[in-house]
């Protein structure tokens, strides 16, 4: 079976490199064909972009910005030559596919026959499996290329990967991992690429003697069960037939129709063959790479490496009676809801008895129109039970139904093996929907022991099903206890071990909705308020990460319970670059939404004292940005003392988490305060920005840079924004001989129009000399010294300059004009505050943002407090790296990233 799925290259940048000492991969005869070809060091000796992490020379590979992934359009995005070299080394397996529904849209690619196939098969998972970059839930791609939207829009890339590596062997996986890490490109991977299944008749090591299967990560459940049935064996797996068994399923824990007998699927893994983020191919089992082995069994997919194959225990295939049934309320409208729910309540009350007997039930409760509700049990899966035992287990529910006049017609089929029962009981499920958002809850056993808790659980479920804005209930009665899983020590969510009911519900909206802001509002209401009712009746419980709400609150505990702290530690050790990322995956809290940039913890302090310093190590993020503004202090001596305290804190306890310190100088203190900075050798290797006022000469700047070599970024706003030629020459010569990498020039205050023209012309001529170091120029109108016409004249001149430009301004009409006409404008920051005439443009600017849908427009409210600044980082605008009030707000371009 051939699948064109593999490693996908999206967008963005990576931090440092470390060496990982790991044993070589197991070279046993049981290796799959794909595992026999690996990348040798000699092959990439002349190609540093493909080197392993322990061989990387950082200065030649890692870009200067360690906090953000590179994206198309960035100067550090791989060149076409780099991609071509990659394709050559990978044997021509690097592809750049169009979205699957692109054939339905006007253009050279339009193909009516193919479009009809795509449209008619859109809900079939096999359609998406066979395509390089398609996914089965387009909602999370951004809804940018749906087959039925071809008459009203254009097909856009959205969240689909730009490049795909069809990695059919370990060597190509290693090439892809090394390239993405060294070139700082965001990487995702699919698990349906490496296939192959091998029976190991007697594993014979690490305390297990018995049959096992070595299973390629691309093997889906349908093919796995077909192969194991040939030997009258079974491996603990899922119910969905096209689920990739060795990927997110097993790495997320994996609940199973055999779960109430054998626990979670991850409990039975014996070893993994995995390509680590370092690029090395290793075996992880009970004796080697044990942390990785522990983490991969339940710690979540797309997090710790690319699993190539998994070896798991196999068991004799059990006989499995499989009754299914359906019931609906009696035809009379009077009291029919009450009678229906009486039967449902009776069934729910039996869940603990059923699970303790080894039963796994898949049941649904859905509104079907006309005020009716349908309860369906497909199936009641009963391994190792007889038909008579199944009838006995169901009898209390059947008796209740008979008493209230509800018809239940169970149809029990007995199979002598697991595979035949599974084929009948679990038909292929539909995919491709985009008008609903799921959420789930693992209801614990305690809710069945305590009558009051059971009553509350039943009421919460009934209320949810009856809501007009939901899609009913999908649920699993399963009890994968630790004992049933063989007391395995792994990363499976601790909340699973006392689970009794895994319940999923949905919020829905009309299929015609394409406005992502509308959808996000519905999702937020659902996640925050609707699902709170389920959380309230199951305090301390969790959710299954593979079937959960993407916006699940407190997801670290909900998805992993007591296992999260150790998982996070392993993630930092194995993948310090943040190479592997997924929303709500382990370590994802270190990144902004979408995995674009590292999250910065802001500490703008009016005064940093000894008590404040003691509190800093408790900040959870691994990157801390300290904003130090000398203007907040009464005098230079107090400010200097506080800065020395920061230096001491970095030296003794904050060295690993402090990314940088922003030093802001008050004009009255001028440049003299920089002497204190020179006395702080323990500040981070990068002092993020040294802000210097207008009275600092170029010569003095050179002196500071020479004496304090930790400074690699300079934020300079020279007097009247006019830099004399001689100062420019001095500054240029200083920069060329110093480690300065970034120069920020603030152009804001002008005396008259002559200075405006002079400064812009100078930017065209002299600033070009500094272009290698100029990160961006900011323009800000200050109404007391510059009228709006002068400012607009300045900006229209400046946008013709090939210097990255950020503009602060307020007038909505002017913002509209500049956003539509500027060629070089990186970010336009609408700085909202009451103007000199008492007019507040906030409503107009908000409307403008919606009208233009322009990702370069950032709205910044003035006079924000510390708490509000932190909310900016933690809230919806997490793709912005907010540095400090009155300093700069920098937003990376998202030109090729969908709103999702």
C-alpha positions in Angstrom: 0.0 0.0 0.0 1.4 3.4 -1.0 0.7 6.6 0.7 2.0 10.0 -0.3 2.1 11.5 3.2 5.1 12.6 5.2 6.9 15.6 6.6 5.3 19.0 5.9 7.2 22.2 6.0 5.2 25.2 7.1 6.7 28.4 8.4 8.9 29.9 11.1 12.3 29.8 13.4 14.2 27.7 16.0 16.5 28.3 18.9 19.8 26.6 19.9 21.4 23.2 19.3 22.7 20.5 21.8 24.2 17.1 21.5 22.2 14.1 22.5 24.1 11.0 23.5 22.0 8.1 22.4 22.7 4.5 21.5 22.3 3.5 17.8 19.0 2.0 16.6 18.3 -1.7 17.1 19.7 -3.6 14.1 17.7 -6.8 14.6 16.3 -8.8 11.6 12.8 -7.5 12.5 13.6 -4.1 11.0 11.1 -2.9 8.5 12.4 -2.2 5.0 12.1 1.6 5.5 14.3 1.3 8.6 17.3 -0.2 6.8 18.3 3.0 5.0 19.5 5.7 7.4 21.4 9.0 7.0 25.2 8.8 7.5 27.2 11.7 8.8 29.5 11.5 5.8 26.6 12.1 3.4 25.9 15.6 4.9 29.5 16.6 5.8 29.5 19.2 3.0 25.9 20.4 3.6 25.6 22.0 7.1 21.9 22.6 6.6 21.4 18.9 6.8 23.9 18.2 9.7 22.8 16.5 12.9 22.3 18.7 15.9 25.5 17.5 17.5 27.5 18.6 14.4 25.9 22.0 13.8 28.0 25.1 13.9 25.5 27.5 15.3 27.1 30.7 13.9 26.6 29.4 10.3 23.1 27.9 10.7 21.0 29.5 13.5 19.7 33.0 12.6 20.1 35.9 15.0 16.4 35.8 16.1 16.1 32.7 18.3 12.5 33.4 19.3 10.6 33.2 16.0 10.3 30.7 13.2 11.2 32.1 9.8 8.3 32.5 7.3 8.2 33.0 3.6 9.3 36.5 2.8 11.9 36.6 5.6 15.4 37.1 4.6 16.3 33.8 6.3 13.6 31.7 4.6 15.4 28.9 2.6 16.2 29.9 -0.9 15.0 28.1 -4.0 18.5 26.7 -4.3 18.2 25.2 -0.7 14.9 23.6 -1.5 16.4 22.2 -4.8 19.3 20.7 -2.9 16.9 19.2 -0.4 14.9 17.6 -3.2 18.1 16.2 -4.8 19.3 14.7 -1.6 15.8 13.3 -0.9 15.7 11.6 -4.3 13.1 13.8 -5.8 10.6 13.2 -3.0 10.0 16.9 -2.1 6.7 18.1 -3.5 4.8 21.4 -3.4 1.1 20.2 -3.7 -2.0 22.3 -4.3 -4.9 21.9 -1.9 -7.0 18.9 -2.7 -10.0 21.0 -3.8 -8.0 23.3 -6.0 -9.3 21.3 -9.0 -12.7 22.8 -8.4 -11.6 26.4 -8.8 -11.1 28.4 -12.0 -7.6 28.3 -13.5 -5.2 26.0 -15.3 -5.6 23.3 -12.6 -9.4 23.1 -13.0 -10.6 19.6 -13.7 -14.4 18.9 -13.6 -14.0 15.1 -13.4 -11.6 15.2 -10.5 -13.6 17.9 -8.8 -16.7 15.7 -8.9 -14.7 12.9 -7.2 -13.5 15.3 -4.5 -16.9 16.7 -3.9 -18.7 13.4 -3.8 -16.0 11.7 -1.6 -15.3 14.7 0.7 -16.5 12.8 3.8 -14.5 9.7 3.0 -11.3 9.5 5.0 -9.6 7.5 2.3 -9.8 10.5 -0.1 -7.8 12.6 2.3 -5.4 9.8 3.2 -4.3 9.5 -0.4 -3.5 13.3 -0.9 -0.2 14.7 0.2 -1.4 17.6 2.4 -5.1 17.2 2.9 -6.5 17.0 6.4 -9.8 15.5 7.5 -11.1 18.5 9.4 -10.7 21.6 7.2 -11.9 23.9 10.0 -8.4 23.8 11.5 -6.9 24.7 8.1 -8.9 27.9 7.8 -11.6 26.9 5.3 -9.7 28.5 2.4 -10.3 25.8 -0.3 -13.5 23.9 0.1 -14.9 22.0 -2.9 -18.3 23.8 -2.7 -17.0 27.3 -2.5 -15.6 27.6 -6.0 -18.3 30.0 -7.3 -17.9 32.5 -4.5 -14.2 32.6 -3.7 -10.7 31.6 -4.7 -8.7 28.6 -3.5 -6.0 29.8 -1.1 -3.1 28.0 0.6 -4.3 28.8 4.1 -3.0 26.4 6.7 -2.0 23.7 4.2 1.8 23.0 4.2 3.9 24.6 1.5 6.3 21.8 1.0 5.8 18.1 1.6 8.5 15.5 1.9 7.2 12.0 0.9 9.5 10.3 3.3 9.5 6.5 2.6 12.5 5.7 4.7 14.4 6.8 7.8 17.1 8.6 5.8 14.6 11.0 4.2 12.9 11.6 7.6 16.3 12.5 9.0 17.0 14.9 6.1 13.7 16.6 6.7 14.2 16.9 10.5 17.7 18.2 10.2 16.8 20.7 7.5 13.8 22.1 9.4 15.8 22.4 12.6 18.9 24.0 11.0 16.9 26.3 8.8 14.5 27.2 11.5 11.4 26.3 9.6 8.2 25.2 11.3 7.7 21.4 10.8 4.7 19.1 11.1 4.5 15.5 10.3 1.9 12.9 9.2 2.0 9.4 10.5 0.7 7.6 7.3 4.0 7.3 5.4 6.0 4.3 6.7 4.1 1.0 6.3 4.9 -2.6 7.0 4.0 -5.2 9.7 6.2 -8.0 11.0 5.2 -10.7 13.5 7.7 -11.5 16.3 6.7 -14.9 17.5 8.5 -14.5 20.8 9.7 -11.0 21.8 11.9 -12.5 24.6 13.3 -9.4 26.4 12.6 -6.7 28.9 10.4 -9.0 30.9 8.0 -10.0 28.1 7.9 -13.5 26.5 5.1 -13.7 24.0 4.1 -12.7 20.5 4.4 -9.1 19.3 4.1 -7.1 16.1 6.5 -4.5 14.7 4.2 -2.0 13.1 5.1 0.9 10.7 3.9 4.3 11.9 1.8 4.6 8.7 -0.2 1.5 9.2 -3.9 2.2 9.7 -6.2 0.2 12.0 -8.0 -1.6 9.2 -4.7 -3.0 7.8 -3.3 -3.8 11.3 -6.4 -5.8 12.3 -6.4 -7.6 8.9 -2.8 -8.7 9.3 -3.1 -9.7 13.0 -6.2 -11.8 12.3 -4.2 -14.0 9.9 -2.4 -15.2 13.0 -5.5 -15.3 15.2 -4.0 -12.6 17.3 -5.0 -9.0 18.1 -3.1 -5.8 19.1 -4.9 -3.3 21.3 -6.0 -0.6 18.9 -8.8 1.9 18.1 -12.2 1.5 16.6 -11.8 3.9 13.6 -10.6 2.0 10.6 -8.5 4.7 8.9 -6.8 5.9 12.1 -3.0 5.7 11.9 -2.3 3.3 14.7 1.4 4.3 15.3 1.0 8.1 15.3 -1.2 10.3 17.4 -3.4 7.4 18.4 -0.8 5.4 20.3 1.2 8.4 21.3 -2.0 10.0 22.8 -2.7 6.9 24.8 -5.3 5.2 22.6 -8.6 4.0 23.9 -9.8 0.7 22.4 -12.8 -1.7 22.2 -10.5 -3.9 24.3 -9.9 -1.1 26.8 -12.0 -2.5 29.6 -10.0 -5.7 29.3 -6.4 -4.5 28.5 -6.4 -0.8 29.4 -5.0 1.7 27.0 -3.2 0.8 23.8 0.0 2.6 24.9 0.2 0.2 27.9 1.3 -2.6 25.6 4.1 -0.9 23.6 7.4 -2.7 23.9 9.6 -0.3 21.9 9.7 2.6 19.4 12.1 3.3 16.6 12.1 7.0 16.4 13.9 9.9 14.7 14.6 12.4 17.5 14.6 16.2 17.0 18.4 16.0 16.8 18.0 13.9 13.6 19.4 10.8 15.2 17.5 7.5 14.7 17.3 5.5 17.9 15.5 2.7 19.7 13.5 3.8 22.8 12.4 1.0 25.2 12.7 -0.1 28.8 16.5 -0.1 28.7 17.6 2.7 26.4 16.3 6.2 25.8 13.9 5.5 28.6 12.6 9.0 29.0 11.6 9.1 25.4 10.0 5.7 25.7 8.0 6.9 28.7 6.9 10.1 27.0 5.9 8.5 23.6 3.4 6.2 25.4 0.7 8.8 26.0 2.6 12.1 25.8 0.9 13.1 22.6 1.8 13.2 18.9 4.0 15.7 17.1 6.0 16.4 20.2 9.1 14.2 20.9 10.1 13.0 17.5 9.0 11.1 14.3 8.1 7.6 15.3 9.0 5.2 12.4 7.7 1.9 13.9 6.3 0.6 17.2 6.6 -2.9 18.6 3.6 -3.9 20.7 2.4 -7.0 22.5 -0.2 -9.3 20.8 -2.9 -11.4 22.4 -5.1 -14.2 21.4 -8.1 -12.9 19.5 -11.1 -13.1 21.8 -14.7 -14.2 20.9 -16.8 -11.0 20.9 -20.6 -10.9 21.0 -21.7 -7.6 19.6 -25.3 -6.5 20.1 -26.5 -3.2 18.7 -29.8 -1.5 19.4 -31.7 1.7 18.9 -34.5 3.4 20.7 -36.6 6.5 20.3 -39.5 8.0 22.3 -43.0 6.6 21.8 -45.1 8.3 19.1 -47.3 10.2 21.5 -45.9 13.7 22.3 -47.2 13.7 25.8 -44.5 12.6 28.3 -42.4 11.0 25.5 -39.3 12.9 26.5 -39.7 11.8 30.1 -40.0 8.1 29.1 -37.1 8.3 26.7 -34.8 9.8 29.3 -36.0 7.2 31.9 -34.4 4.5 29.6 -31.3 6.5 29.1 -30.9 7.1 32.8 -31.4 3.4 33.4 -28.6 2.6 30.9 -26.2 5.2 32.3 -26.7 3.8 35.8 -25.3 0.5 34.6 -22.0 1.8 33.2 -19.8 0.8 36.1 -21.2 -2.7 36.1 -20.7 -3.0 32.4 -17.1 -1.6 32.4 -16.1 -3.9 35.3 -17.3 -6.8 33.2 -14.9 -5.8 30.4 -17.5 -4.1 28.2 -16.8 -1.3 25.7 -19.9 0.6 24.5 -20.1 3.1 21.7 -23.4 4.9 22.0 -24.9 8.1 20.7 -27.9 10.4 21.6 -28.9 12.7 18.7 -31.9 14.9 18.0 -33.6 13.6 14.8 -36.2 16.3 14.2 -39.8 16.7 15.1 -39.0 16.8 18.8 -37.6 13.3 18.7 -34.3 12.0 20.0 -32.6 8.8 19.0 -30.5 6.6 21.3 -28.2 4.2 19.3 -25.8 1.7 20.7 -23.4 0.6 18.0 -22.0 -1.6 19.4 -22.1 -3.1 22.9 -18.7 -4.7 22.5 -18.3 -7.7 24.9 -15.0 -9.5 24.5 -14.9 -13.0 26.0 -18.6 -13.0 26.8 -21.4 -15.3 25.6 -24.7 -14.0 24.2 -26.5 -15.1 27.3 -24.1 -13.1 29.5 -24.7 -10.0 27.3 -28.5 -10.4 27.7 -28.1 -10.6 31.5 -26.0 -7.4 31.5 -28.6 -5.5 29.4 -31.7 -6.9 31.2 -32.2 -3.9 33.7 -32.3 -1.5 30.8 -34.7 -3.6 28.8 -37.0 -3.9 31.8 -37.1 -0.2 32.3 -37.8 0.3 28.6 -40.7 -2.1 28.7 -42.1 -0.4 31.8 -42.3 3.0 30.2 -43.3 1.8 26.7 -40.1 2.5 24.8 -39.2 0.0 22.2 -35.6 -1.4 22.2 -34.7 -4.0 19.7 -31.2 -5.4 20.5 -29.6 -7.4 17.7 -26.8 -9.6 19.1 -24.3 -11.2 16.8 -21.7 -13.6 18.2 -18.2 -13.8 16.5 -15.5 -16.2 17.4 -12.8 -13.6 16.9 -12.1 -9.9 17.4 -11.6 -8.9 13.8 -15.0 -10.1 12.5 -16.8 -8.4 15.4 -14.9 -5.2 14.8 -15.7 -5.1 11.1 -19.4 -5.4 11.8 -19.5 -3.1 14.9 -17.4 -0.2 13.7 -18.2 1.1 10.2 -16.1 3.8 8.6 -16.9 7.2 10.0 -17.5 10.4 8.0 -14.9 13.2 8.0 -14.5 16.5 6.3 -17.1 18.5 8.3 -16.5 22.1 9.2 -19.7 23.3 11.0 -19.1 21.9 14.4 -16.5 22.0 17.2 -16.1 19.0 19.6 -15.3 18.9 23.3 -15.1 16.0 25.6 -14.9 14.9 29.3 -13.7 11.8 31.1 -16.3 11.3 33.8 -14.8 9.4 36.8 -16.0 6.3 38.6 -16.8 8.5 41.6 -19.8 9.9 39.7 -21.3 6.4 39.8 -20.5 5.6 43.4 -22.1 8.7 44.9 -25.9 9.0 44.0 -25.9 12.8 44.1 -22.9 13.0 41.7 -24.6 10.5 39.4 -27.8 12.6 39.4 -25.8 15.7 38.6 -23.9 13.9 35.8 -27.1 12.6 34.3 -28.7 16.1 34.4 -25.7 17.7 32.8 -25.7 15.2 29.9 -29.4 15.6 29.4 -29.3 19.4 29.4 -26.4 19.3 26.9 -28.2 17.0 24.4 -31.4 19.1 24.6 -29.6 22.4 23.7 -30.5 23.8 20.3 -26.9 24.8 19.5 -25.4 21.3 19.9 -25.1 18.1 18.0 -26.0 15.7 20.7 -23.7 13.2 22.3 -21.1 10.5 21.3 -19.9 8.5 24.2 -17.8 5.5 25.2 -18.3 3.4 28.3 -14.8 2.2 29.0 -12.7 1.6 32.1 -9.0 1.3 31.1 -7.6 1.0 34.7 -4.0 0.8 35.5 -4.3 -2.8 36.6 -6.0 -3.8 33.3 -3.1 -2.1 31.5 -0.6 -4.3 33.4 0.4 -1.4 35.7 2.4 0.2 33.0 4.5 3.2 33.9 3.9 5.6 31.1 2.7 9.1 30.2 -1.0 8.1 29.7 -3.3 10.8 31.2 -3.8 9.8 34.8 -7.5 10.8 34.5 -8.1 7.8 32.3 -7.4 5.4 35.1 -10.6 6.0 37.0 -12.7 6.8 33.9 -16.2 5.4 33.5 -17.6 7.5 30.6 -15.7 9.3 27.8 -18.3 11.7 26.4 -18.1 14.0 23.4 -20.4 16.8 22.5 -20.4 19.6 19.9 -21.3 23.2 19.2 -22.7 23.7 15.7 -23.3 26.5 13.3 -24.6 26.8 9.8 -22.5 25.2 7.1 -22.5 28.4 5.1 -20.6 30.4 7.8 -17.0 31.2 6.6 -16.3 34.2 8.9 -13.7 32.8 11.3 -14.4 35.6 13.8 -18.0 34.4 14.1 -16.8 30.8 14.5 -14.3 31.7 17.1 -16.9 33.5 19.1 -19.1 30.4 19.1 -16.1 28.2 20.1 -15.2 30.5 22.9 -18.8 30.5 24.3 -18.9 26.8 24.0 -15.5 26.2 25.6 -15.8 28.7 28.4 -19.5 28.5 29.4 -21.3 25.6 27.9 -18.7 22.9 28.8 -18.3 24.4 32.3 -21.5 22.4 33.2 -19.7 19.2 32.6 -16.5 20.4 34.4 -18.6 21.4 37.4 -20.0 17.9 37.9 -16.6 16.2 37.4 -14.1 18.4 39.3 -10.6 17.2 39.1 -11.3 15.1 36.0 -9.9 15.6 32.5 -10.3 15.1 28.8 -8.9 12.8 26.1 -6.5 14.9 24.0 -7.2 13.1 20.7 -10.9 13.9 20.9 -11.0 17.1 22.7 -11.7 20.8 22.5 -8.8 22.7 20.9 -9.5 25.5 23.4 -9.7 23.3 26.5 -9.0 25.3 29.6 -6.2 24.2 31.8 -5.3 21.6 29.1 -2.0 20.6 30.7 -3.9 18.9 33.6 -6.9 18.0 31.5 -4.9 16.0 28.9 -2.2 14.6 31.2 -3.1 15.0 34.8 -0.2 14.1 37.1 2.1 13.3 34.1 2.6 16.8 32.7 5.5 18.1 34.7 7.7 15.2 33.8 6.6 15.4 30.1 7.5 19.1 30.0 11.0 18.3 31.4 11.5 15.6 28.8 10.4 17.9 26.0 12.9 20.6 27.1 15.7 18.0 27.1 14.9 16.2 23.9 13.7 19.1 21.8 15.2 22.4 23.1 14.7 23.9 19.7 10.9 23.6 19.8 11.1 21.8 16.5 7.9 19.8 17.0 4.8 21.8 17.8 1.1 21.3 17.9 -1.6 23.4 19.7 -2.0 22.1 23.3 0.9 19.7 22.8 3.5 19.4 25.6 5.6 22.6 25.6 3.2 24.5 23.2 2.6 27.1 26.0 6.1 28.3 25.2 4.9 29.5 21.8 2.4 31.9 20.5 -0.7 30.6 18.8 0.3 28.8 15.6 3.8 28.2 16.9 5.2 31.3 15.3 7.2 32.9 18.1 8.3 32.1 21.6 6.1 33.6 24.4 7.8 36.4 26.2 7.0 37.1 29.8 7.0 40.9 30.3 8.1 42.4 33.6 7.7 46.2 33.3 8.6 47.2 36.8 8.4 50.7 38.4 11.0 49.5 40.8 12.9 46.2 40.9 13.9 45.4 44.5 15.2 42.4 46.3 11.6 41.0 46.9 10.7 41.3 43.3 13.9 39.5 42.2 13.0 36.6 44.6 9.7 36.2 42.8 11.0 36.1 39.3 12.2 32.5 39.3 8.6 31.4 39.8 7.5 32.6 36.4 6.6 29.4 34.4 7.7 30.4 30.9 11.3 29.7 29.9 11.8 33.1 28.3 11.6 36.2 30.5 11.9 39.7 29.0 12.7 42.3 31.6 11.7 45.9 30.7 13.9 48.2 32.7 13.1 51.9 32.3 15.3 54.3 34.2 12.7 57.0 34.0 10.6 55.2 36.5 13.2 55.9 39.2 13.7 59.0 41.3 17.4 59.3 40.5 20.2 57.6 38.7 21.6 56.0 41.8 18.3 54.2 42.6 17.9 53.0 39.1 21.5 51.8 39.0 21.0 49.8 42.2 17.9 48.1 40.8 19.7 47.2 37.6 22.5 45.6 39.6 19.9 43.6 41.4 18.6 42.3 38.1 22.2 41.4 37.2 22.6 39.5 40.4 19.3 37.6 39.8 20.4 36.6 36.4 23.7 35.4 37.7 22.3 33.3 40.5 18.9 32.0 39.5 17.5 33.3 36.2 20.3 32.5 33.7 18.4 29.9 31.8 15.1 31.7 31.5 16.0 35.4 30.8 16.0 36.2 27.1 16.9 39.8 27.4 16.7 43.1 29.3 15.4 46.2 27.7 17.2 49.2 29.0 15.3 52.5 28.5 17.0 55.8 29.4 15.4 59.0 30.5 16.6 62.1 28.7 17.6 63.7 31.9 19.8 60.8 32.8 21.2 60.8 29.2 23.9 58.3 28.5 25.7 58.5 31.9 23.5 55.7 33.2 25.2 53.3 30.7 28.2 53.1 33.1 26.0 50.8 35.3 25.3 48.6 32.3 29.0 48.1 31.8 29.1 46.9 35.4 26.6 44.1 34.7 28.5 41.3 33.0 25.9 38.7 34.0 23.1 40.1 32.0 22.0 37.8 29.1 24.3 37.4 26.1 21.8 39.7 24.4 20.7 42.9 26.0 17.6 43.1 23.8 17.5 46.8 23.3 19.5 49.8 24.4 17.4 52.9 24.0 19.4 56.1 23.7 18.0 59.6 23.6 18.9 62.4 21.3 21.9 63.8 23.2 24.0 60.7 22.8 26.5 61.2 20.0 27.7 58.5 17.7 31.1 58.6 19.4 29.4 57.9 22.8 27.4 55.0 21.3 30.6 53.5 20.0 32.1 53.7 23.5 29.1 51.9 25.0 29.2 49.2 22.3 32.9 48.6 22.8 32.7 48.4 26.6 29.5 46.4 26.9 29.7 43.7 24.2 26.5 42.0 25.4 24.5 44.7 23.5 23.4 43.4 20.1 20.4 45.6 19.6 20.3 49.4 19.6 17.2 51.5 19.7 18.2 55.1 18.9 16.1 58.2 18.4 18.5 61.0 17.5 17.6 64.6 17.9 15.1 65.9 15.4 15.5 62.6 13.7 18.3 64.1 11.7 21.6 62.4 11.8 24.6 64.5 10.6 26.7 62.9 7.9 29.7 62.7 10.1 27.8 60.8 12.8 26.5 58.4 10.3 30.0 57.7 9.1 31.3 57.2 12.6 28.3 54.9 13.5 28.9 52.8 10.3 32.5 52.3 11.1 31.7 51.3 14.7 29.0 48.9 13.6 31.3 47.1 11.1 33.8 46.3 13.9 31.3 45.4 16.7 28.8 42.6 17.3 25.8 44.9 16.8 23.2 43.1 14.7 20.0 45.2 14.9 19.6 48.9 14.6 16.2 50.5 15.4 15.8 54.1 14.3 12.9 56.1 15.6 11.8 59.0 13.4 9.2 61.1 15.2 9.9 64.7 16.1 10.6 67.3 13.4 10.8 71.0 13.7 9.4 71.8 10.3 8.8 70.4 6.9 12.3 71.0 5.8 13.6 68.6 8.4 11.0 66.1 7.2 12.3 66.1 3.7 15.9 66.2 4.8 15.4 63.1 7.1 13.6 61.1 4.4 16.2 62.0 1.7 18.9 61.0 4.2 17.1 57.7 4.7 17.3 57.1 1.0 21.0 57.8 0.8 22.8 57.4 4.1 20.6 54.9 5.9 21.1 52.6 2.9 24.7 52.2 4.2 23.3 50.7 7.4 20.7 48.5 5.7 22.3 45.3 6.8 21.7 46.3 10.4 18.5 48.3 10.3 15.7 46.0 11.5 13.0 48.7 11.0 12.3 52.4 11.2 9.4 53.7 13.3 7.5 56.8 12.4 5.3 58.4 15.1 3.4 61.7 14.8 3.5 63.9 17.9 0.8 66.4 17.4 2.3 69.2 19.5 5.3 69.5 17.2 4.1 68.2 13.8 0.8 68.6 12.1 -0.9 65.7 10.4 -0.2 66.9 6.9 3.5 67.1 7.6 3.5 63.6 9.1 1.6 62.2 6.1 4.0 63.9 3.7 6.9 62.3 5.6 5.3 58.8 5.5 4.4 58.9 1.8 8.1 59.7 1.2 9.3 57.1 3.6 7.3 54.3 2.1 9.2 54.6 -1.1 12.4 53.7 0.9 13.4 50.1 0.9 13.8 50.1 4.7 11.4 48.1 6.9 9.0 50.6 8.3 6.5 50.7 11.2 4.1 53.6 11.4 2.2 54.8 14.5 -0.8 56.9 13.8 -4.5 57.4 14.5 -6.5 58.8 11.5 -8.7 56.0 10.0 -8.8 57.6 6.6 -5.1 57.9 6.4 -4.5 54.4 7.7 -6.7 53.1 5.0 -4.7 55.0 2.4 -1.3 54.0 3.7 -2.2 50.3 4.1 -3.4 50.1 0.5 -0.5 52.0 -1.1 2.6 51.2 0.9 5.1 48.7 -0.6 7.5 48.5 2.3 5.2 49.0 5.2 5.7 46.1 7.6 3.3 47.1 10.3 0.9 50.0 10.8 0.1 50.5 14.4 -3.1 52.3 15.1 -2.3 54.1 18.4 -5.7 54.8 20.0 -6.0 57.6 22.4 -8.0 60.8 22.6 -6.5 63.3 20.2 -5.9 67.0 20.8 -9.4 67.9 19.7 -10.9 65.4 22.2 -11.9 62.9 19.5 -11.5 59.2 20.0 -11.0 57.2 16.8 -11.3 53.8 18.5 -14.6 52.7 16.9 -13.5 53.9 13.4 -10.2 52.1 13.7 -11.9 48.9 14.8 -14.2 49.1 11.9 -11.2 49.7 9.6 -9.5 46.6 10.9 -12.6 44.5 10.0 -12.9 46.2 6.6 -9.4 45.7 5.4 -8.7 42.3 7.1 -5.1 43.5 6.9 -2.7 41.5 9.0 -0.3 44.4 9.0 -2.7 46.5 11.1 -2.1 46.3 14.8 -4.4 48.2 17.2 -2.6 49.5 20.3 -4.5 51.1 23.1 -2.5 53.7 25.0 -2.0 54.0 28.8 -2.0 50.3 29.4 -1.1 48.9 32.8 1.2 45.9 33.5 -1.8 43.6 33.8 -3.2 44.8 30.4 0.1 44.3 28.7 0.3 40.7 30.0 -3.2 40.2 28.7 -2.1 41.2 25.3 0.5 38.4 25.3 -1.8 35.8 26.8 -4.9 36.8 24.7 -6.0 36.5 21.1 -3.1 38.6 19.7 -0.4 36.2 20.8 1.3 36.4 17.4 2.5 39.9 18.5 5.7 40.1 20.4 4.9 43.0 22.6 8.0 44.6 23.9 7.0 47.6 26.0 4.6 50.5 26.3 5.8 53.6 24.4 8.6 51.6 22.9 7.5 49.4 20.0 5.0 46.7 19.2 6.4 44.3 16.5 4.2 41.9 14.6 5.7 39.4 12.3 4.1 39.1 8.9 1.6 36.3 8.5 1.2 36.6 4.7 1.0 32.9 4.1 -0.6 31.7 7.2 -4.4 31.2 7.5 -6.5 32.7 10.2 -6.7 29.3 11.8 
